[in-house]
Amino acid sequence: MNTTLFAAATPATRMHVVWDWNGTVKDDLDDHVSALNATLPALGGEAVDRETYRTKHTVPIPNFYARLLSRTITEQEWISSDNAFLAYLRAQPVRVREGAIELMNALREAGHTQSLLSLCPHDTLVREVEEAGIGHFFQRIDGRTGPSGGTKAAPLAAHLEALGLADQAHRVLLVGDAIDDAEAAHANGALAVLHTGGLHHPTKLAAAGHPLTDTLTDAVVLGLRLAASRRAHPACV
C-alpha cells in the first residue's frame, strides 16, 4: 500500500481511529463459523454455513443463538456455549486481514492515532494482538472484562474516556463490521464506517443505512472524508 494514501494530518484534521477486532482487523469469519458449529449440537441445533452465519449474526450474541435455534437459550446454556466457543477460537492461529497492517502504518505515518476495542475477553485480545505483532500501532487496547453478551456502546464510552477523547468524539472514527459498532459510535458522538468483509452479511449492513464499504482502506478513506465534511458543515445546535 502507498503510505502517502493519506495527507499529513494537522491539529485540525487529525483523527483517532478505533478499530474493531473480530471480523475487522482479525480475519476470522471461518473460525467463527466452525466455533459456532462446535457448540450447536449440545443445544439441539444443526451446523450452519457462512451465508447463514452472516445473515443471522447479531449482537447481543444470545439473540444470535435464539435466531438459530428458534428459542431463547437459558443462562446456563449461554455460559456453556460461550465458553466452548471461545475455547475453540483460542486454539486457532491469528490471521490479520490482508492490507490491514499497511493501512495502519499509513495512518500512523500521516499523523493519525489509533486504538483497538473489542467485546472479546481482554486477555485473549491482548494475547492475539501480541501474536500478530501489531500492538505498537495502538494507543490503547481494550477487550471485555465483564460478563459476555453485551453491546459496545458502554465499552466505547469507557475506551474514549481512558484515551482522553470523551469530549473530542467528533474526531473519532470507528471502523467495524457490525451494526452494533455503528450504533455504539453514534451513541458516543463518533463517526463509524462499516465494511462488508466481516461477520455480518452485506445485505443486512446495507439495509441498516450506515456508511458501508467493501474494504478497510475504503472505510478509512470514507470516514476521513465524512469527518472533513462535518468540520466544514457543523450541525446547527
C-alpha positions as CSV (number, residue, x, y, z in Angstrom):
1,M,0.0,0.0,0.0
2,N,1.2,3.5,-0.8
3,T,1.9,5.1,2.6
4,T,1.1,8.5,1.1
5,L,-2.5,7.5,0.7
6,F,-3.5,10.0,3.4
7,A,-2.5,13.6,3.5
8,A,-0.4,14.7,6.5
9,A,-2.8,15.5,9.4
10,T,-2.8,18.9,11.1
11,P,-4.0,19.6,14.6
12,A,-7.4,20.5,13.0
13,T,-7.7,17.4,10.8
14,R,-6.0,14.7,13.0
15,M,-8.4,11.8,13.6
16,H,-8.4,8.9,16.0
17,V,-9.4,5.6,14.5
18,V,-10.9,3.0,16.8
19,W,-10.6,-0.5,15.2
20,D,-12.9,-3.4,15.9
21,W,-11.0,-6.7,16.2
22,N,-13.1,-9.8,15.3
23,G,-14.3,-9.7,11.7
24,T,-12.4,-6.4,11.0
25,V,-8.7,-6.4,11.8
26,K,-8.7,-10.1,12.5
27,D,-9.9,-12.1,9.5
28,D,-11.7,-14.9,11.4
29,L,-15.1,-15.5,9.8
30,D,-14.4,-19.1,9.0
31,D,-13.1,-19.6,12.6
32,H,-16.3,-18.2,14.0
33,V,-18.5,-20.5,11.8
34,S,-16.5,-23.5,12.9
35,A,-16.6,-22.5,16.6
36,L,-20.4,-22.0,16.4
37,N,-20.9,-25.4,14.7
38,A,-18.9,-26.9,17.6
39,T,-21.4,-25.6,20.1
40,L,-24.7,-26.0,18.4
41,P,-25.2,-29.8,18.7
42,A,-25.2,-29.6,22.5
43,L,-28.1,-27.1,22.1
44,G,-30.0,-29.3,19.7
45,G,-29.0,-27.1,16.7
46,E,-27.7,-28.0,13.3
47,A,-24.5,-26.8,11.6
48,V,-24.7,-23.6,9.6
49,D,-22.7,-22.3,6.6
50,R,-21.1,-18.9,6.1
51,E,-24.1,-17.5,4.5
52,T,-26.5,-18.4,7.3
53,Y,-24.0,-17.3,9.9
54,R,-23.6,-13.8,8.4
55,T,-27.3,-13.4,7.7
56,K,-28.4,-14.2,11.2
57,H,-25.5,-12.9,13.2
58,T,-26.5,-10.2,15.7
59,V,-25.4,-8.6,18.9
60,P,-26.0,-9.3,21.8
61,I,-24.8,-12.9,20.9
62,P,-27.5,-14.7,22.9
63,N,-30.0,-13.2,20.4
64,F,-27.9,-14.8,17.7
65,Y,-28.4,-18.2,19.2
66,A,-32.1,-17.5,19.6
67,R,-32.4,-16.8,15.9
68,L,-30.5,-20.0,15.0
69,L,-32.4,-22.3,17.5
70,S,-35.9,-20.6,17.3
71,R,-35.9,-20.4,21.0
72,T,-34.3,-18.4,23.9
73,I,-31.4,-20.2,25.4
74,T,-31.0,-20.4,29.2
75,E,-28.3,-18.6,31.1
76,Q,-26.5,-21.9,31.8
77,E,-26.7,-22.8,28.1
78,W,-25.3,-19.4,27.2
79,I,-22.4,-19.7,29.7
80,S,-21.5,-23.2,28.5
81,S,-21.8,-22.4,24.8
82,D,-19.8,-19.2,25.1
83,N,-17.0,-20.9,27.0
84,A,-16.9,-23.7,24.3
85,F,-17.0,-21.1,21.5
86,L,-14.2,-19.0,23.0
87,A,-12.1,-22.1,23.7
88,Y,-12.3,-23.2,20.1
89,L,-11.3,-19.7,18.9
90,R,-8.3,-19.5,21.2
91,A,-6.9,-22.7,19.6
92,Q,-6.9,-21.1,16.1
93,P,-4.0,-19.1,14.6
94,V,-4.4,-15.3,14.4
95,R,-4.8,-14.0,10.8
96,V,-4.7,-10.3,10.3
97,R,-6.9,-9.1,7.4
98,E,-4.9,-8.6,4.2
99,G,-3.7,-5.0,3.9
100,A,-4.6,-4.0,7.5
101,I,-1.0,-3.6,8.7
102,E,-0.1,-1.4,5.7
103,L,-3.3,0.6,6.3
104,M,-2.5,1.2,10.0
105,N,1.1,2.1,9.1
106,A,-0.2,4.7,6.5
107,L,-2.5,6.2,9.1
108,R,0.4,6.5,11.6
109,E,2.7,8.0,9.0
110,A,0.0,10.6,8.2
111,G,-0.2,11.6,11.9
112,H,-3.5,10.0,12.9
113,T,-3.8,7.9,16.1
114,Q,-5.3,4.5,16.6
115,S,-6.7,2.1,19.2
116,L,-8.4,-1.2,19.4
117,L,-11.7,-2.1,21.1
118,S,-13.3,-5.5,21.2
119,L,-16.0,-7.4,23.0
120,C,-13.8,-10.5,23.1
121,P,-12.1,-11.2,26.5
122,H,-9.4,-8.7,27.3
123,D,-6.7,-11.3,28.0
124,T,-7.5,-13.1,24.7
125,L,-7.4,-9.8,22.8
126,V,-4.0,-8.8,24.2
127,R,-2.5,-12.3,23.5
128,E,-3.8,-12.3,19.9
129,V,-2.6,-8.8,19.2
130,E,0.9,-9.7,20.6
131,E,0.8,-12.8,18.4
132,A,0.0,-10.7,15.4
133,G,2.8,-8.3,16.2
134,I,0.7,-5.1,15.8
135,G,0.3,-3.7,19.3
136,H,2.7,-0.8,18.5
137,F,0.1,0.8,16.3
138,F,-2.4,1.3,19.2
139,Q,-2.5,3.9,21.9
140,R,-4.8,1.6,23.9
141,I,-6.2,-1.9,23.6
142,D,-9.4,-2.8,25.4
143,G,-11.3,-6.1,25.5
144,R,-14.2,-7.2,27.5
145,T,-13.5,-7.5,31.3
146,G,-17.1,-8.1,32.5
147,P,-19.9,-10.6,31.5
148,S,-20.2,-11.5,27.9
149,G,-23.3,-10.9,25.7
150,G,-23.4,-7.1,25.8
151,T,-23.2,-4.3,23.3
152,K,-20.3,-1.9,22.5
153,A,-21.8,1.5,23.5
154,A,-20.7,1.5,27.1
155,P,-17.2,-0.1,26.5
156,L,-16.6,2.6,23.8
157,A,-17.5,5.3,26.2
158,A,-15.1,4.0,28.7
159,H,-12.4,3.5,26.0
160,L,-12.7,7.1,24.9
161,E,-12.7,8.3,28.5
162,A,-9.4,6.5,29.1
163,L,-7.9,8.0,25.9
164,G,-8.9,11.5,27.0
165,L,-11.3,11.7,24.0
166,A,-14.7,11.7,25.7
167,D,-15.1,15.4,24.8
168,Q,-13.5,15.0,21.4
169,A,-15.6,12.3,19.9
170,H,-16.1,14.4,16.8
171,R,-12.6,13.4,15.8
172,V,-13.1,9.7,16.4
173,L,-13.8,7.2,13.6
174,L,-14.8,3.6,14.5
175,V,-14.2,1.0,11.8
176,G,-16.1,-2.2,12.3
177,D,-18.2,-4.9,10.7
178,A,-21.4,-4.8,12.8
179,I,-24.4,-2.6,13.1
180,D,-23.6,-2.5,16.8
181,D,-20.3,-0.9,16.0
182,A,-22.1,2.0,14.2
183,E,-24.7,2.3,16.9
184,A,-22.0,2.5,19.6
185,A,-20.2,5.2,17.7
186,H,-23.3,7.3,17.2
187,A,-24.3,6.9,20.9
188,N,-20.9,8.4,21.8
189,G,-20.9,11.2,19.2
190,A,-18.3,9.5,17.0
191,L,-18.3,8.6,13.3
192,A,-18.5,5.0,12.1
193,V,-17.9,3.3,8.8
194,L,-18.6,-0.4,8.4
195,H,-17.1,-2.9,5.9
196,T,-18.6,-5.9,4.2
197,G,-15.9,-8.4,4.7
198,G,-16.6,-9.4,8.3
199,L,-19.0,-11.5,10.4
200,H,-22.2,-9.8,9.2
201,H,-24.0,-10.2,5.8
202,P,-23.5,-7.2,3.4
203,T,-27.2,-7.0,2.6
204,K,-28.1,-6.7,6.3
205,L,-25.5,-4.0,6.8
206,A,-26.7,-2.0,3.7
207,A,-30.3,-2.2,4.9
208,A,-29.3,-0.5,8.2
209,G,-28.2,2.6,6.3
210,H,-24.8,3.2,7.9
211,P,-21.8,4.2,5.8
212,L,-20.6,1.0,4.2
213,T,-17.6,0.0,2.1
214,D,-16.1,-3.3,0.8
215,T,-12.6,-2.9,2.2
216,L,-10.9,-1.4,5.3
217,T,-9.0,1.1,3.2
218,D,-12.2,2.4,1.6
219,A,-13.7,2.5,5.1
220,V,-11.0,4.8,6.4
221,V,-10.9,6.9,3.3
222,L,-14.7,7.4,3.5
223,G,-14.5,8.1,7.3
224,L,-11.9,10.8,6.9
225,R,-13.9,12.3,4.1
226,L,-17.1,12.3,6.3
227,A,-15.1,13.9,9.1
228,A,-13.8,16.7,6.8
229,S,-17.4,17.3,5.7
230,R,-18.6,17.5,9.3
231,R,-15.9,20.0,10.1
232,A,-16.8,22.1,7.1
233,H,-20.5,21.9,7.8
234,P,-21.1,21.5,11.6
235,A,-24.6,20.7,12.6
236,C,-26.6,23.6,14.0
237,V,-27.3,23.4,17.7
